[in-house]
Amino acid sequence: MSIALRFSLAVFSAFALSAVENVKILTALFIFILLFFLGLYFRHRQLQQAIRFLLIFNIFTFFIWLTLPWKWQDGWHYSAEGQQLALLLSLKMNLITLCIRLLLHRFNELDLLTLLQHPFVPPKFVRLALLSVRYIKIFAETDRTLSTAMRARGFRAGFNRRTFYVTAQRVALLLIHAMNKAEIVDMALRARGVNYQKINVHKEHQG
């Protein structure tokens, strides 16, 4: 399946699922896609990562269920309409996220560049997209490095002045290192002859 087709299906599925209002259909789809999602990650020996992703994602779902089923009318009352809305939102959010995650599995910056190779896409937007993707990776790598260094020095986070001070320094160092690395990456790409207006993805992949 081509990259463009996968991306188009991901966008289409997101819009299609957002229009479904039947709870039974959404529940059946959710169970089927969830099992397929877990099976795929289990096959690649990444089941723990998949479960962790779902748990983190559904923190927001927890707050939806904490607030939507309740309404104020001469005091707090449980609302059946609010419960139905919370259920619909939870199912749709998880379904759309799982579909996009499955369809764009192992989707990287080279795939993104392939999609952006269109005469109507401005070169500045291509450059912005490329650097944004690289910024995210650089932020994650730098944050892991800083976190490892802090643990090696015996730092333990707490609710105190020392923690706030060290955290502020960590954020500042993260921004400085990430920006510096991103500039180096940009210069390296330009040195390799990358043209943001017409990017040869296969050449970049081979290089």
N, C-alpha and C positions, 0 to 999 in steps of 0.2 A: 504494500500500500504506500503510495507516494506521500511525501510530507505535506503537500498542498491539500490532498484529499483528507488526510488525518486532521489537519487544522480546520478544514471546512466542516468536517463531521463534528468536531469538538464544539465549534461555534453553533452549528445547527442543533445539536443535542441540548446545549445549554438553553437556547431559546425555546425549543420544543418542550423540554421538561418544565420550564418555568410557566408554561401555559396549561399544564395538566392540573386539574383540581380534584380529581378522584383519589381519595386516600387509599383505597384498596389497590388500585393500579400502581400508585406510587410505592406502596409497601412491597408489592410483589416485585416490582422492578428493583427496588432497593436491596431486597434479600438476594436476588439473582446476581446483580452487579457486585454486591459486597462479597459474595462467595467467590465470584470470578476474580475479583481484585485480590483477595487474600490468597487464593490458589496461585495466581501469577507470581506474587511476591514470595510465597512459600517455595515455588519452583526455583526461583532465583536465590533462595536462602536469605531472604530479606523480610521475613514475616514480622520480626520484632520491630523493624523500622516502619513497616506498614501500620502496625497496631499503634505505635507511638505517634505517627502522623495523624491517625484518626482521633486519638485521645486529645491531642493538642488542638486539632481543628474544632472538636466538639466542646471545647471550653466555652466558646461563644454560644453554642446551642444550649448549654446548661443555663446561661443567663437569660436566654429567651424563655425557657420553661420556668425560670424563677420570677419573671415579671409579667409575661403576656396573659397567663390564665387568671390574673387577678385584676379587679376593677374597683374603683372607689365610688360608692353610692351610699352615703350615710354610713360609711365604714367599709372595710375591705371585704369583698365577696368573691367567691370563686366563680369564674365565668366559663361556661361551656363553649361559647364562641371563641374566647381567648385560647382555650385548650386546643380547639380545632385549628386555629390559626398557627399556634405554636407547632403543632404536629405537621401541618402542611409546610411551614418554613423549614423545619428540621429535615424532613424527607427530601424536599427540593434542594436544599443546600448540600446535603450529603450526596445525593444522586448526581448533581451537576459537577461537584468536585471529583467524585469517583470516575465519572465519564471522561472528564478532561484529563485526569491523571492517567487513565488507561490509554486513551487515544494519543496523548502526547508523552507516552512512556519513553524515556531516554531521549527526549527532545533537548537538543543542545543549541549553542549559539550558531553553529554552522547551519543547522536546520532553519533557524530564525532568519539568517542571512539569505538562505535560499528562497524563503517566502517573500523577503523584501526586495528581491531582484525583479523589480517591475518598473517600467518607464515612468509611471505616475507617482512613484514613491520618491520624495525629495532626498538628495544625498545627505542633508543634515539630519533627517529623521533616521536614516540608516546608521549614521555615525552615533547618534544618540542611543539607538537601540543596542548597538554593539557594545558601547561603553557601559551602558546600564547593566547589561548581562554580566560583563566582566567586573563591574563594581561590586555586584552582589557576591560573586565568587571571592573576590579579594577581601571584602568585608568579613565573610565567613572564615576564610583562612587566617586572616589577621586576628580575628576575635579568638579563634582556637589557640593560636600561638600565645596571645596575651593571657588567656585563661590558664594555660599550662604553666606559664612562667609565674603567675600569681600563686598558683597552688604549690609550686616547687618552693616558693619563699614562705610558705606556711600561712598564707592569707585565708581567713575564713570570714565570709560575709555575715554581717549582723546589723541590727538597727542601732547604729552608733555613728559618731562623728567621723571616726577613722574609716568606716565603710563608705560613707558618702564622699569623703576626700579621695579615696583610692578609686572609687567608681568614676568620679569626675575625671581623674587622670587617665583612666582606662579609655573612656569615651574620646577624650582629646587625642590620645595616642592612636586610637583606632582610626579616627578621621584623618590624621596626618599621614599615617602609614598607608592607608587605603588610597588616599589621593595621590601620594607619591608613586605607589606601585601602578596605579591606573595611568598616570602620565608616562611612566616607563613603558607600559604595555602599548599605549598609543604611539609612542615614538618608535617602538620596535615594529609595530605593524606598518607604519609609514616607511621605515627603513627597508622592509621586505617588499615594498612596492604596492601595498594595499590601496586600491582606489575605491573610496566609499560610494562613488557613483556607479561603478560597475565592478562588483567583487566576484572574483573567480573562486568559488567555494571549494571546488575540487583541488585547485592549486594550493589553497590555504591548508586544506586537510592533509595533503601530501607533505607540505612543508613542516 
